[in-house]
Amino acid sequence: MIKAFAQGGFPEEALELFRGMEKENVKPNDMTMVGVLSACTKKLDLEFRRWVCSYIERSEISVNLTLTNAMLDIAAWNALISAYEQSGKPKEALVVFRELQLSKDAKPDEVTLVCALSASAQLGAIDLGRWIDVYIKKHGIKLNCHLMTSLIDMYAKCGDREKALEVFYWTKERIRL
């Protein structure tokens, strides 16, 4: 039921069921915990998600590939960052982005970086935007159209029109090749 609630868009109900299980000393299995992690992600509850991961590690729950992926999946991080960024909470998005960087769970991908660049642009945080630009180059991340557009947007919104134009012309030149 927990997984069904989580997948059906009722994360609060899923977490409520899990808490009820805990109170009744009912031991969850791996699929239950996948549902709980999904509910945490949909509810944007990173703190409880961390607690759940810790709970899984210290409990005798069989950890299979599906549960491991749910615990480490970059998609979960991206969902949190994107949800905050798209709901007008760029500071919170960048807090989660920073937590991702500090964790050893996963590494930012193109989606993560697009969301972080957008949040940086909303806040006018050009230093972080520049850091992301360097990170992209340093880690050899392929610049797709979304990343290039996000870089241009971030530089323009943060007031560095010259750098925005530089990225634009560099992009335009790459398209011709």
N, C-alpha and C positions, 0 to 999 in steps of 0.2 A: 504494500500500500504506500509506503514511503516513496518508493521510486515512482509510482504512478502519480502521486501528488506532485512530486518534484517536476516530472516531465510534463504534467498537465498544467503547469503554471501556478501551482499552489504551494510555494516553498515554505511559507509559514506553517501550514498544516502538516507538511512533511516533517519539519523540525519539531513541531509539537508532539507528533506521534513518537518520534525518536526519544524526546525527553520523557514521555510517558513510559516507554520501554525501559529507560534507565531507572526510573522510579520503581518500577515493578521487578527490577533485576532480570529482565529478559535480555538474553545475550543476542546481539545482532550478528548477522552473517555478512559476508563480503558484499553481496548485492544490496543489502540494506545500507551499508556504508557508502556505496556508490551513489545511491539516492540521496543520502544525507549530504554528501559533498556537492552534488548537483544543486540541492536546495540552498546550501550556503552560498554558492556562486550566484544563483538567481536572486537571492535576497541581498546580495552585496555585503555579506557578513564575513569579512576576512578574518576577524578575530576568532569567531566560532569555528570557522573552517580550519584555522590553525590548531585549535583545540581538538577538533575531530581527527586531524592527521596524527596528533600526538596520542590521542586515545587509541587509534588503530595500532600505532606502533607499540604501545605498552599492553594492549590486550592480546588475547589469544585468537584474534580474528585471522582467518586464512587470507593471506594477501596474494591475490592472483594478478595476472597481467591487467585485467580490466580495472581493478581497484588501484593498482600502482599507477596506471595512466590517469585515473581520476585524481589521484593525489598530486601528481606531478605535471599534469597537462597544462601547457602554455595557453590553451584555449580558455581555461578557467581564469587565468590571470588576465587574458585579453578581454574576457567578458566583463570582469570587474572594472578594468581601466576604461574600457569603451563606455560602459554604462554610466560611470561617473562623468566622463568627458562629455557624453552626449546629453546628459541631464543638467548641464550647466554647473557642474561641480569640478572644475579643472584642478583645484588644489587637491581634492581627494583623489582624483585620478593620478596625480603625480606622486602622492603619498604611496599609493599602491604600486606605481611604477618603481619607486625607490625601494619598496619592500621586495619586489621581484629581483631587483639588482642585488640586494643583500642576501637573498635566499640562494641556495644551491640547487633549488628544485628545477628551474628551467631558465632558458635564456630568452631575452626579447627577440621576437621575429619581426617581420615587416609590418604585421597588423599592430603589434605592440608599439612600434616606433611611430606609425602613422597617428595613433591615438595620443601618444605622448607629445608628439609635435603639435597636434591640434590643441591639446591642453596648454602647452607652452605658449602658443600663439594667443589663446584666450587670455592668458595672464600677462602677456608681454614679457615672458621669461626668456629673453634672447640667449642668456648664458647657457641655460639648459638646452635650448634648441641647437646652439652651436656644438655643445657636447654631443648631442645625438647625431649631428652631421658628422663629427669626427668618429664617433662610434661606428656609424655605418661604413665609413671608409676603412677604418682600422680592422673591422671584422669581415670585410669583403662582402657585405650584404648587397645583393643585387638591387639596383634602383629600378623599381617598377614605376608605372605612371602614378600610382597612389603616393609613394614615397616622394617622388620628385615634386608633385603638386603640393604635398604637405610641407616640404622644405621651402618652396617658393612662398606659400601662404604664410608660414611662420616668420620668415625673414621680412616679408612685406608688412605684416601686422605688427611686428616688433620694431619697425622703423628703419630697417637696413635695406633700403631699396636697391642699393648697388649690388649687394649679395643676392637679393631676390632675382635681379636681372641677370647676374652672372650664372646662377643655377638655371634660369630660364633659357638663356642662350646656349649654355652647355647642353641642356636637354634637347633643344632644337637641333643642335649640331649632331648629337647622337642619333636622333631620329632620321636625319638625312643619310647617315652612314648605313 
